[in-house]
Amino acid sequence: MNLNNDRPLKHKTVVFLIMSVICYMLLAFSIHFLSLQSPYIGAELREETGIGWIVEAVEERGKAAEWGISPGDVITAMEAVSEAKLVVDGSSIWLSKADRVIVQKQDGRQLAFSSTPDSRAIAVAAFSAALELLLLGLGGYAILSIPESRVIRQFYILNWMFALCLLTQFSAEKSLSDIIISFLSIWLPYLLLSFYLLFVFRTVHHRFKYLLRVCQGFVILFSAYLTYLIATESDVPKWTADVLNWTIIGTLLLLAGITFAYWKDFERMERNQLLNLFFALFLSLMPYAFLYAIPMLMHGQSVIPLKYSLTGLVPFSFAITRLLVARSLLDMRIYIPRLLIHSFYLGIVFMLFSLAAKGISTYEMCLLFVVFIVLSWGYRRALLRFRHRTEERTEWLERQTRLLSLRLAKKPGKRSEAASFLADSHLAEPYSSSLLEAQQSERIQLSYYLHDHLLQNMIFLSRDLEELYEAGTADKEQVALWLKCVYDSQRDIRKLCDDLYPYIIDKGDLKEALQWLLRTMREKGNIRTELVYELPDGEPANELVKINLFRAIREFVNNVYKHSGAAEMSIRIWSERQEIRCRIADDGTGFDMKSALETSPGGERRFGLLSAYSQVRHLGGVADIETSPGEGTVVSIYLPCGEEARVHG
């Protein structure tokens, strides 16, 4: 289902969008302009008489770090249009502004650096602006698609703040950026928590109202404290820089705990949706958590700069936009195991190598090596276990193929390629076991159909109705979209009913059912079809025979439309020598029987043929396929009338 249609925007939504964009553009222009024209140097200095200014420390975001200035270097001269700006912070002196800096490196080299914007500075600013516009664009697209949704509005605000984070970290402007990032470090984790709970726990959101109120109260008090410090021109404590690290990590742990605690309360569709959201969030923030926040909290030095660790917010925004607007879910049970294994291993290994490169003792190096060995062993074991489970599923599909080989091998008087393939394998399974597996396959397919179509429609429709309940009003366009969702669900239910038990079977005979089948199949392709029906009226009389024979014919016809590439197809059904016979012929590409019986990625043809053979065998008959590449396909079904009479009796 896709609800991405035009919707009228309410006046307050339009005002909100326009004001937020204008506010952001003003902030972005100011910060980028100051970053290029008057960048922050960010070098802590200690004056040494007769030598100059010795560099004590370098701030990550400043130009000094970009220039490669290191602690121990000596600044011999600082030039500016007016005067180089030195800022006293307690007992420390920081070089804030300078147009030109002359540095004597520890190896004796003397280098000169200029604050004039160069191509690299412009490229960094352009890259940052592109990411910011992308985040704002994704949020704007979502809110324009579903403007009445409270979840979408929170998602837009999150994207707006994500863009601000990137803006402040990619710029070389300090004063305004420090104020913004101080407030973001408080509000961003709270909004992330609020969005997650609102999106996942819509129906039981009231359970978390006290938790959200406590977090909101803390955020407001902390914001008031920061506002007081800024208003009184007091220095913002340096510990506020660690607040973002602690709050993001704490928020992730809290979300993981809530998700685990309520996991059993979710249905399958909701669990899959929860996995999509949680792993998008986890994988996007993993570079920040493991490569910046945790190393900074433990050692005071990060593995990578903060600005690069925050770029993971962009794929998170993409994933959530697809989930909210496109309303398309990946079955995360398929992707999570391998994705999680690779991500965890590569992330930890990168951290180990980064720690080893920083110069550690021999004992610590040996400890890291032991951790690496254990981690690699666990990584290999996890991949082997995942591969074993995949092989089990593949083996199950191969057993279905061997069952089909057995049916073809039983053709009297001939030893086909399928029979040779079966004889070589010596792995034929008992029919009863294979039949149970085939039934299980049909149940799985039915479950996935309900999951991917009907249940997904109902979940998203219920969300829109919840939005209606909150808003209290709905316009005609919204109602039309909800009706479309209901109509699509009705159509899917009819299709499912036709696949399980076509109503035409009860209302007419086999001839009418086959005519209906060909009419419906013409919608799927331009194959010219012909039906020659030579059975007496009312035959076959047995309802069980009629429905199973119809299902077998339908499966072979579906195979023609899906795979043959034929221009013509004919169906003839008649009675001869106490048998009901059916011949389905097409002029398509044909196929190699042995290749068709081997494992393929999709497996559609094997399941279709297996189902058709099961229908015919259940009636005591046999089915024969004559085909080769480029020469079309002929399917012949032989159903003994005596067997039909016995079944009927």
N, C-alpha and C positions, 0 to 999 in steps of 0.2 A: 504494500500500500504506500502511496506517495501523496502527501498532503502539501506539496510545494506549489500551491496555486496562489494567485494574487489575492491578497486580503486587504481590506481597507484599514489604514492605521488610525488609531484614535489620536485626538489632538495632543493629549499629554504624552503619548508615545513619541509623536513627531518632535515635540518640544524637548523631550528627554534626549532623543538621538542627536538633534542639532546642537543642543547645549553641551553635551558630552564631547562631541566631535570638535566643536569650537574650543572648548577648554583644553582638550588634549593638544590640538594643533598649536595653540598659543604656548603651552608649556614646552612642547617639542621644539618649536622654532627658537624659543629663548635658550633652551639648554644646548641644542646643537650649535646655535650661533656663538654662544659664549665658549663652548667647547673648542670650536675652531679658531676663534679670534683671541681668546684669553684663556688658554688651557691651564689646568691645575698641574703644578710641577710635582709636588708630593715627595719631597726629600727632607728627612730630619737631619739637621746640621748641628755641628759642634765647632765653635770658632777656636782655632789654634793660632796663636800669635806667630807671625812670621811665616806661616804655611798657607793659611786660608781656612776655608770651611770644610771640615771633614764630614763625610756622609756617614751617619749613624744607622739609618734605616730608610727604606724606600717603600712608599705606599703603592699597592698593586694597581690602583686606578689612575695614578698620575703619569705624566709624561716621562718622569725620571725612569720608571720601570720600563716604559716603551723604548727609551733611549739606551737601555742597558747599563745604567748607572748602578753600582753596587756599593754596599757598605764598605768603607775603607777608602773609597775614591775621594779625591780632594777637588772641591770647586774653587778654582783660583780667581774667577771673575763672574759677575752676574750683571747683565746689562738690561735696561728697560727704557722705554720712552720717557717715563717719569722717574720711577725708582722701583727696584726689585722689592717685592712684597714678602716680608718675613713675618710669620705668625708665631706668637709665643703661646704655647699650650702647656701650662704648668712649668716644669723644668725643661721642656723641650722647645726647640726652635725649628719651625718648618718653613721651607721655601715654597711659597704658594704661587707667585707669579714672577715671570721673568721672560723677556723677549729672546735673550741669548745667554747661554751658559757655557763656560769653558771649564772642562773637567780634565784633571790629570789622573789617569788610571793607575792602578797599583803596579802595573808593569812598566811605568814610565811614559806611556803614550799620552799625548795631550790632544783632546778632542773638543770640538765646538758643536753645540746643538742649538737649533733655533726653534722657537715656538710658532713660526710662520706655518700655516697649513700646507702640508705637502700632499702628494697623491695618496699616500697610505692613510693619512688622517681622513681625507675625503672619502676614500673607499670604505673605511670602517663606519663612518657616519652614514653612508649610503646603504651599507649592509644592515645597520641597525634600523634605519628608517624603513627598509623593505620588510623586515621582520615585524616591525610595529604596525605597518599598514596591513600586513597579512593577518595579524591577530585582530585588528579592528575590523577588517573586512569579513573575517569569519564570524565574528560576533554580530556585525551588522546584518550579514546574510541570514543568520539564524533568527534575529529579532524581526526582520522584514518578512520572513517566511511564516513564523508563528508569533505574531506580536502580542497576542492575548495571554501567552504562557508565562507564568511566574518563573518557571524553571529557566526558560529561555532568557528572560530579563536578567536573572542572576548570572547566567552563563556569559551574557554580554558584559556585565560589570567585571566578571573575572577576567575576561579577555582584555578589557580596558586596563585593569591593574597589571596583568602580565606584560602588556605593552609598556606601561610605565616602568616596570622593573628593568626591562631591556634598555629603555631610554636612559635611565640613570646610570646603568652599569657600563654601557658602551660609550658614554660621554666622558670627557675630561673636565667637566664642570663640577665643582664640589659643593658650593654653598646650598643652592636650591636642590641639587640631587640628594644631598644628605638629609635634608628635611623631608623630602618625598619618601625616600627609602625607609626612614624611621617610622613614618606612619604606615607604609605598606607592610613593614615587618609585623605590625600588629593586626591590621585589618585583613591581609591576604589569607593567612591560615584560617581565620574565623569564617570568611566568605567561602573558602574551599570546603570547610566542614559543613557549613549551612547548605551549600549547593549539593554536596554528596548525599546528605541526609534527605533533602527535599526530593532529589531525583530518584533515589533508591527506595526510600521508605515513605512514599506518598500516602499510602492508606493508613500508616501507623505513625505519621510524623509527629503526632501529639505526644508520643512517648518520650521524645527528646527535647520537649520545650524547656524543661528546667536546665538541662545541659546547655542548650543554646542561650538561655538567659544568663547563666553564670558566665559563659564565655563572652557574651555581649557586654555584660557589666565590667568584666576585666578589661576588655578592649576600650570601652569608653573612658574608664578611669586612667588607663595608661595614655590614651590620646590626650586627655586633659592635662596630665603631667607633662607630656612633651610640649603641648601648646604653652603651658606656663613657662617652661624653660626657654622656649623660643621668644616669647613675649618679653621676658625679663632680660633677654640677651645673655642668658647663662649658657655655659658650655653643656652640650648634650653628653651625658656620660658615655664612655667608650663601650661599656657593657651592653648598651642598646644595639651595638653591631652584632652581638651574638644572639639577640632575641629572635631574629628571623631564622637562624639555624636551629635553635631549640624548638621554636614553635612549629616549623615545618616538619621536623622529625617527630615531634610529639603528636602532631596532627595525623601523620601517616600511621603511627602506632595505634592511635585511638581509632582511626577508621578501620584498620586491620582487626582490632579487637571487636568492634561493633559488628563488622561483617561476619566474623567467625561466630559470634554469639547468636546472631539471628539467621545463620545460614540455613538451618533446618526448617525455618518458617516460610521459606520461599518455594514457589513452584519452579519447574524446570526452566520455563521461559524467563522468569524473573532472575533465576540463578545465572543464566547465560548473560543476561543484561548486566547483572552485577559484576560478573567476571570481566565483561568488556570494559566497564567503567573503571573498576579497581586496577586492572592491569595496564590500562592506558595511563592512569595516574601514576602507578608505581614505576613503570618503565620510563615515563617522561621525567620523573623527579629523581630517578636513580643516579644519573650523573651528578646532580646537585648534592644529593645526600652522601654518596660514597666518595666522590672526588673533591668535594668542597666542604660541606658542612661538618661531617664527622672528622676529617683531618684537621680542620680549623679548631674544632672544639678540643681535640686530643693533643695536637702538637703546635697549634698556632700558625700552621702553614698549610695551604691547600695544595692539592695535586695539580689542578688546573684553575685558571682565573674564574671568578664568579660569573662573569658575563657569558663565558662559553658554556658553563654548566647550566645556565638558565635557558639556553636555546632549546632544551627538551620540552619547554612549554608549548612550542609551536606544534609538534606532532600530537601532543595531548589535545590541543584545541581542534585539530583536524579530526581526530577520532571522535570526540564528543559531538562535533558538528554533524558528522555522518550519523551518529547514533540518534541525535535529537531531530534533525531535519530530514535527512534521507531515510531515517527509520529503517536502517538495514543492519542486521546483527550477524557477526561471524559466530560460528559455533566454536567458542573458545576452548571447549574440551579437546578439540582436535589440535589447536595450535599452542595452547599453554604449556604442556609438558616440555616439548623441545625448546620452545622460546625461553621458558624460564630457566632451563638447564644451561643453555648457551649464555644467556644474559648474566646469570649468577657467576658462572665460571670465568667468563671474560672480564667481568667487573672486578672480581676479587684478584685475579691474576694481574690485571693492570695496576691495582693498588699495591700488590706485593712488589712488582717491578719498580713502581714509583718510590716506594719506601727504600728499596735496596739502592736506588740511584742517588739517594740523599746522603750517603756516606754514614754507615752504621758500623757497630763493632762486629767482630768475628762471631761472637756468641749470638747476637741478634740476626746476623746473616744466616747462620746455621738453623736458627729457629724458623726463619722465613722459608728456608729451603725445605724443612720438614713439613711446614704447612702447605707448601706448593705440591710436594709429593702426595700428601694425604688428599689434597683437593683434586689433583689430577686423577688419583685412583677413584675417588667418589664420582668424578665427572664421567669417567669411562664406564663405571658400573651403572650409572643412571642412564647413559646412552644405550648400553647393552640391554637394560631392562625395557626401555622404550622400544628398541628394535625388536625385542622378543615379542612384545605385545602386538606390534605391527605384523610380524611374521605369523602370529596366530590368526589374525584376521585374514591375511592372505591365504593361509592354509585352508581356512574355512571356505573361501571363495573357490579354491582349487577343488575341494571336495564336491562342490556343486557342479563344477565342470566335468569331473570324472563320472558323476551320475549321468550327465547328458551323454558322455561318451558311451556309457553302458547301454543307454537306450538305442543309440545308433549301431552299436556293435551287434545287437541282437537281430538285426535284419537278416532274414533267411537267405542262405545261398551266396552271401557276399561278405568279403572281409574288407571293409572300407578303411580309409586312413584313420578315421576315428577309432575303429576297432583296434588297429595296430597301435595307436597311441595308448589305448586302454591296456592292451596286452603288455606293452612295454612297461607301463607304470606299476602294475600289480598292486594297485592301491584302491580298488573299487570298494566303496562303502556300502553297507546294507541299505536297502531301499527305505526301510522304516526310519532309520536315523537321518538319512538325507531328506526325507519328506518333512521331518520335524524341523530340520534346519531351514528348509525352504519356507515353511510356515513362519518361522521366526524372522526370516528375511522380509516377508510380506508385512509382518507386524512392525518391524523397524521402519520400513518405507512408509507405512501408514502413519506412524508416530511422527516421523520427520515432516510429512506433508501437513499434518495438523499443526505442528510447531511452526513451520515456516510460513504458513498462510493464515489459517483461521485464528490460532492463538495470538499471533503477532498483531493481527488486526484488532482483536478484542482488547489486548493490552493497551495499545495506543489509543483506541477509541475511549477506553475507560479513563485514560489520562486527560483527554480533551474534555470529557464530561466532568471530571474533577475541576478542571479550569473553569468550566461553565458554572459549576456550583460555587466556586470562590468568587467569580466575577459577578454572578447574578444576572447577566444578560448575554444574549447571543444574537448575532446578525444572520441574515439569510445565507450569506456566503459560507459561514461556519456550519450552519445546519446542512447546507448542500454537500459539504465535504463529509460530514458525518454520515449522511445518507449514502454517499458514494462508498464509504467504508462498509456499510451494512450490505449494499448491493453486491459489492465485490465478495463479501463473505458468503452471501446467498449463492452466488455463481460458483464459488469454490466448493460449497457443500453439494450443489447439484452435480458438479463434475466428479466429486468423490463418490457420490451415490451411484452415478453411472458406471464408474470404474468397479465398484464393489458388486452391484447388482442392478443392471439396467432395467428400468421400469418397463421398457418395451417388451421384455421377455414375458411378463405376466399378461400384457394386453394383447399380444399377437403371437404368431407362430415364428419359427426360426427364419423363414423367408423375410418377414417384415423386420425382424431384428437385424438381419444382415443388410437390408436396404437402408435402415436407419444408420447402421455403422458406416456404410460407405458415404452417406450424405454428410455425416459429421467429420469423417476423415478428409473429405475434399477441402475443408477449411484449413487443413494443415499443409496442403501441397496441391500441385496441379497435375497429379497423376490421373490419367484416363482409366476408369474402372469399368468392369463388366461383370455382371452377376448372372450366372446360368443356374437356375434352381429347378431341379428335375425330380424332387421328392414329391410323393403324393401329399395332398392337403392334410394338414394335421399331423404330419410326421416330422420329426420323431415325437411320439405321443408322451413319452416319459419326460417330466419336467427336469429331472436331474440330468438326463442325457442332453436335453436341449440347452440348458444353461452352461454345462461344461463344454459341450461342443462349440457353442457360441464363443465362450471365453478363449478356447484354444485358437479358433479362427481369428478372433480379434487380436490375439497376441502376435500371430504371424503377420497379419495386416499392419499392425503397428511397426513391426520390424521392417516391413517394406518401406513405409513412409519415413522412418527414421534413418535407415542406413543404405537403402538400395540405390538411390538416385535414379529410379526407374521412371520411364515416361508412360508405361502402360502396365496394368495389372488386371488379371482375370480370376474370378472365383467360380468354380463349377462344383455343384454338390448333387449327387445322384445315388441311386440304389442299384447294386449289382451283386449277384451271387451271395445273397443273404448278408450283404455288407452295406453300410452307409459309407460312401466314399466322397472325399472332398479333395479338390486340386486347386492350389493357389500358385499362380505363375506370374512372374514379372520379368521385364527385359532390362533389369538393372545391372549393376556392376558385378553382382555375385560376390563370393568370398571364398577364401581357402578354409576348408572345414577344420583342419588341424590348428591353424592359427586362431580361428574363432574359439577353439576350446581352451586355448592357453590364457593365462592371466592377462587382463588388460586393465588400465587405470580406472576406467569407469565401470566396466562389467555389465553394462546395460543389456547387451545382446545375450550374454549367457543367462542372465536372470529371465529374460523374456522367453527364450527357447526352453529353459528348464520349466517355467510355468506352463507353457503350452504342452510340453511332453507329459507333465503331471496330469493335466486335464484329460488327455487322450488315454493315458495308461489307466487312469481311474475308471474309465469306461470299458476297459479290457481291449483297447485297440492299440494300434501302432502308428507312428508317424515317420515318414521318410523324407529326407532332404537331398535333392540333387542340385549341386551348384559347383561352380568353379569361377575363378576370377575372370570378369569380362563377359560371361556367358549367361547372366541372369540366374534365377533361382526358381525351382519347382518344389513345392511342398505337397506331399500326398498323405492323406489321412485315411486309414482303414479302420472302420468300427464294425465289428461283427453284430449282426442283428440278433443273433442268438444270445449274445452277452447282454444286449440291450433288453431283450425279453426277460432274461434272468434277473437283471437289476430291477426292471420294472416290477417283476413279481415279488 
